[in-house]
Amino acid sequence: MAFTIRHTATALTAATLALCGSAIAAEKTLKIYGFGAKSGVVGIFGQQSEAAMQAAANIINKNGGVTLGDGSKAQLAIEYLDDRCNAEEGINALRRIASLNDSVVAVGPTCSNVAEPAFGILQKKAGDSSDSGIQFPLYTDVAAKGGLASISEWSFRNVPNEANMYKSLFEWIKVARPELKTFWGGVEKDFAHSNFTYKVIEKNAAANNLQVLGASEWLLNDINFSNQVREMKRAKADVVAISAHPFTTCGVLKEMARQNVRPKMIIGLTSSSSMETLTGCGAQAQGLTIPTAFAPVTDAAKEAAAAIQKINPKYNMDLHNAAAYENIFTLKALIEKQKIMGRPDTLTEDREKMRQGLAAMQQTEGLLGKVGRTNDREAVKPFLFVQAKGNDWAVLHTPAQ
Amino acid sequence: MTATDWLDLTQSWIDGVMFGTTYALIGIGFTLIFGVMHKINLAYAAASIGAAYLSLLVIELVPTPLVYLFSAFAGGLLGALIYFVCFRFIPIKSPLATLMSTVGMLLVIEELMSHLTQGMPQNYPAMLTDIGLEIGDLYIRGDLMFVFALGAIAMVLLNLLLKRTRLGLATRAVAQQPVAAQLCGMGIDKTNASTFIIAGFLGGTAGAMVGAAIGVLSPLVAMPITVKGLVVTVIGGLGSIPGAIIAGLLVGGFENIFQYWRGVTERDIYVMLLLFVFLVFRPNGLFAPPGGRD
């Protein structure tokens, strides 16, 4: 009797421990952090990025999660911090993420004016013991100002190369629309992305036989564009390029309609190929042509577009959050390839392994096709040209790449 | 300067003055509240834009003039809300407390606009967009003429309200002699609340006109309109409605002239310099109101 009770108790204890063990293994999570503008006037970017990351994580988790370095499985969890498109808050968010013992990599930020200083506080050269910068890998989804990833060997980007896109666009215009001879620009002077990209646009316009007649300037918060559009009207250019975000793009387009300025072609900034522009000034934006790195033209892209609608039916997939979606799948593959352990005691080693994995990537899977990588940690993404048609962005042309 | 330059300068001035009507309306609101309570309501411009946002609720249901009217009523409601939240229960002898509470309210309204619309620009209807007045090579936009006319009507109605009604009499009495007004049986709180509602009504109109003039509403609009409204209030003279009107038109005109002359990156420097010149040489503004006997 005593022997039976003792053995029964032992068996019960062993069974309970085994159950607890398997329960703990099933609940393992690996967190991927993100940070970007979740509030403020560009809050939709961060909200949609977070939704895209969550959509990707849901698909990965549904298919069993991610395999860690010790062979165990973990579910991906997403946590997204709000930097309000403010440099100081972005730096604070990055510092906070880097101080946590469950963060091996982060996606973000949204804004180029945050990315530049945020990359600036990372260690410039990996392994440089004299550099006390943060040693934490960042894989950016949205901030698109050219050349930022070269700031630090810990910064990587999956953003479209706007120089390539606009080069291709203007080369196509030269062939497809040879009747277009003159060019006038419009630029949001106080926003890093639009200001930088305008130089790219103007350079490519001039390189493709368009005579650059001049440019109008305004600020992000401006509400009166009469002077600028009057300059545009007087120039009577065939092509007008507006390097600005949706609010001022809409303000300018509406003023152009009022002053009856109708160029033969209007080109926009990549960031304006979104629902914001169509919501604010759909009627005036008809025909606006923009190069973009996302359109629901492949099965993967359509699946991604459907996945984000499950998170929130009000959200759409566009070139910004499509990159966030791609990033999660890329990071999942890297976590497995680099055998990330995901434990507090392996934190430093895991971050270095993630950095090495990101640095070693030659190519990743994108929603429109393979995405190449450059030596300076940037992406070479497939792209196409879209045009505002009705309430949507229709594909105008897919250039050879 | 060539003939084209003079033409451009004149056109810039005309466009600026017409747009300046919106600044004048905002300035009147700031100055009206200051005149009565000797306090600044920093949330005023944000509430005006907020009222325009609220009018988007009826945009599909009613014709455009009624959308503007809805915005005016929404402005009145927001004005009342601001009075009760930021002024009514805060001791009158604590000017900094009311100022900071209105700063908080400004931030709350801005954030609400951003959150509820996810920061997306919203199309806002304008009237008379297809017509304009051509005087030689000069062109005056039809929609801005409408904004100007509506602004002028609002100012005339406000003047009539203040000069010809008991409410207006009470408002002026409280502004000039609050103690004496109280002794005469006028309720200070009721009068102040009414002032906020009237100013809010005007602000809602201003918000609608700003939306109509640009064609788009965005939370980005609130801060620049706040700054311009304050500049107009100071240049016009704190508490002076005619001053706010003239100053609004002048600031609008000069802003465009500075932009034409020095470009967009230096424009605001010169607008602030204009304010500085007034503060140094005419600190009471264009039309300083007479002081009270108390």
Interface residues (C-beta under 8 A of the other chain):
Chain A: S39 G40 V41 V42 G43 I44 Q47 K189 D190 E217 W218 L219 L220 N221 D222 I223 N224 S226 N227 Q228 R230 P246 F247 C250 G251 K254 E255 A257 R258 Q259 M275 E276 T277 T279 G280 C281 G282 Q284 K314
Chain B: D8 Q11 S12 D15 G16 F19 E111 S114 H115 Q118 G119 M120 P121 Q122 N123 T129 Y139 R141 D143 V210 A213 I214 G215 V216 S218 P219 L220 V221 M223 P224 I225 E255 N256 Q259 Y260 G263 V264 T265
